[in-house]
Amino acid sequence: MLKKAIFAACAGFVLATPAFADEVTDALDAAKASYEAGDLNGTAAQVIAAGKAVQALQSKRLQALLPEAPSGWTREVDAEAANGMAMMGMAGTLISARYSDADGNGFTLTLTADSPLVASMAGMLGNAQMMQMMGKVTKVGGQDMLEQGTDLSALVGNRVLVQAQGMEPAAMIPVLEQLDFAKLAMFDR
């Protein structure tokens, strides 16, 4: 029964994938071939490889939603941020960028999706009354954000945690207003 369930899941992934080859479809095809050959270890390894390839695609899509730096500012995307999360054993997708003005003052914008960290914050940032008790609530691009000193935080679509830290909110808000919160909630679709 378990073999049938694994085969059905792999077949569903293969049938649901686009008609072009990439790392995801290659790994799923290899998983299916391994499964058909009776190699469960190989099947499991290829399913994990497919999952990692999907996560890489999710990271690229999330990174594409980071706002550009305002005129006179710089933006440095931290490609290693996601590795740190993986090393801590946390699932999900994390993208981080540092925005700096001409004087070297800056803040960090972090987008964390589908992670236990997001789930742990949902009780606070997903509840308007709780946010009001924790600090000031500021509207940014139509999105409620919790303002606590030099930190702005929001939960978007119950799956993406947005955190801006390091400057006064008035300096960070113009960058955050460039975020497309609707797209952010569905970044991997």
For each residue, the residues with C-beta under 8 A, 3 or more apart:
1: 4 5
2: 5 6
3: 6 7 35
4: 1 7 8
5: 1 2 8 9
6: 2 3 9 10 35 40 43
7: 3 4 10 11 32 35
8: 4 5 11 12
9: 5 6 12 13
10: 6 7 13 14 28 31 32 35 43 47
11: 7 8 14 15 32
12: 8 9 15 16
13: 9 10 16 17 28 31 50
14: 10 11 17 25 28 29 32
15: 11 12
16: 12 13
17: 13 14 24 25 28
18: 25
19:
20: 25
21: 25 26
22: 25 26 53
23: 26 27 49 50 53 56
24: 17 27 28 50 53 54 57
25: 14 17 18 20 21 22 28 29
26: 21 22 23 29 30
27: 23 24 30 31 46 47 49 50 53
28: 10 13 14 17 24 25 31 32 46 47 50
29: 14 25 26 32 33
30: 26 27 33 34 42 46 49
31: 10 13 27 28 34 35 42 43 46 47 50
32: 7 10 11 14 28 29 35 36
33: 29 30 36 37
34: 30 31 37 39 40 42 43 45 46
35: 3 6 7 10 31 32 38 39 40 43
36: 32 33
37: 33 34 42
38: 35
39: 34 35 42 43
40: 6 34 35 43 44
41: 44 45
42: 30 31 34 37 39 45 46
43: 6 10 31 34 35 39 40 46 47
44: 40 41 47 48
45: 34 41 42 48 49
46: 27 28 30 31 34 42 43 49 50
47: 10 27 28 31 43 44 50 51
48: 44 45 51 52
49: 23 27 30 45 46 52 53
50: 13 23 24 27 28 31 46 47 53 54
51: 47 48 54 55
52: 48 49 55 56
53: 22 23 24 27 49 50 56 57
54: 24 50 51 57 58
55: 51 52 58 59 93
56: 23 52 53 59 60
57: 24 53 54 60 61 188
58: 54 55 61 62 93 113 114 187 188
59: 55 56 62 63 82 93 95
60: 56 57 63 64
61: 57 58 64 65 187 188
62: 58 59 65 66 93 95 111 113 160 187 188
63: 59 60 66 77 95
64: 60 61
65: 61 62 111 179 180 183 184 187
66: 62 63 75 77 95 97 109 111
67: 75 109 175 176 178 179
68: 75 178
69: 73 74 75 99 175
70: 73 99 174 175
71:
72: 101 102
73: 69 70 99 100 101 102 175
74: 69 99 100
75: 66 67 68 69 97 98 99
76: 97 98 100
77: 63 66 95 96 97
78: 81 95 96 97 98
79: 82
80: 83 84
81: 78 84 85 94 95 96 110
82: 59 79 85 86 93 94 95
83: 80 86 87
84: 80 81 87 88 94
85: 81 82 88 90 92 94 112 115
86: 82 83 89 90
87: 83 84
88: 84 85
89: 86
90: 85 86 115 116 117
91: 114 115 116
92: 85 112 113 114 115 116 117 118
93: 55 58 59 62 82 111 112 113 114 115
94: 81 82 84 85 110 111 112 113 115
95: 59 62 63 66 77 78 81 82 110 111
96: 77 78 81 108 109 110 111
97: 66 75 76 77 78 108 109
98: 75 76 78 106 107 108 109
99: 69 70 73 74 75 106 107 108 109 172 175
100: 73 74 76 104 105 106
101: 72 73 104 105 106 171
102: 72 73
103:
104: 100 101
105: 100 101 167 171
106: 98 99 100 101 166 167
107: 98 99 150 164 165 166 167 171 172 175
108: 96 97 98 99 163 164 165 166
109: 66 67 96 97 98 99 162 163 164 172 175 176
110: 81 94 95 96 161 162 163 164 165
111: 62 65 66 93 94 95 96 160 161 162 184
112: 85 92 93 94 115 117 118 160 161 163
113: 58 62 92 93 94 118 159 160 161 187 188
114: 58 91 92 93 118 159
115: 85 90 91 92 93 94 112 118 119 161
116: 90 91 92 119 120
117: 90 92 112 120 121 161
118: 92 112 113 114 115 121 122 155 159 160 161
119: 115 116 122
120: 116 117 123
121: 117 118 124 125 126 153 155 161
122: 118 119 125 126 155 158
123: 120 126 127 130
124: 121 127 130 131 134 146
125: 121 122 130 131 146 153 154 155 161
126: 121 122 123 155 158
127: 123 124 130 131
128: 131 132 137 144
129: 132 133
130: 123 124 125 127 133 134
131: 124 125 127 128 134 135 137 144 146
132: 128 129 137
133: 129 130
134: 124 130 131 146 148
135: 131 146 147 148
136: 146 147 148
137: 128 131 132 144 145 146 147
138: 144 145 146 147 152 169 173
139: 142 143 144 145
140: 143 145 152 154 173 176 177 179
141: 176 177 178 179 181
142: 139 181
143: 139 140 154 156 162 179 181
144: 128 131 137 138 139 154
145: 137 138 139 140 152 153 154 162 176
146: 124 125 131 134 135 136 137 138 151 152 153 154
147: 135 136 137 138 151 152 169
148: 134 135 136 151 153
149:
150: 107 165 166 167 168 169
151: 146 147 148 163 164 165
152: 138 140 145 146 147 162 163 164 165 169 172 173 176
153: 121 125 145 146 148 161 162 163 164
154: 125 140 143 144 145 146 161 162 181
155: 118 121 122 125 126 158 160 161 162
156: 143 159 160 161 162 181 184 185
157: 160 184 185 186
158: 122 126 155
159: 113 114 118 156 185
160: 62 111 112 113 118 155 156 157 184 185 187
161: 110 111 112 113 115 117 118 121 125 153 154 155 156
162: 109 110 111 143 145 152 153 154 155 156 176 179 184
163: 108 109 110 112 151 152 153
164: 107 108 109 110 151 152 153 172 175 176
165: 107 108 110 150 151 152
166: 106 107 108 150 172
167: 105 106 107 150 171 172
168: 150 171 172
169: 138 147 150 152 172 173
170: 173
171: 101 105 107 167 168 174
172: 99 107 109 152 164 166 167 168 169 175 176
173: 138 140 152 169 170 176 177
174: 70 171 177 178
175: 67 69 70 73 99 107 109 164 172 178
176: 67 109 140 141 145 152 162 164 172 173 179
177: 140 141 173 174
178: 67 68 141 174 175
179: 65 67 140 141 143 162 176 184
180: 65 183 184
181: 141 142 143 154 156 184 185
182: 185 186
183: 65 180 186 187
184: 65 111 156 157 160 162 179 180 181 187
185: 156 157 159 160 181 182
186: 157 182 183 189
187: 58 61 62 65 113 160 183 184
188: 57 58 61 62 113
189: 186
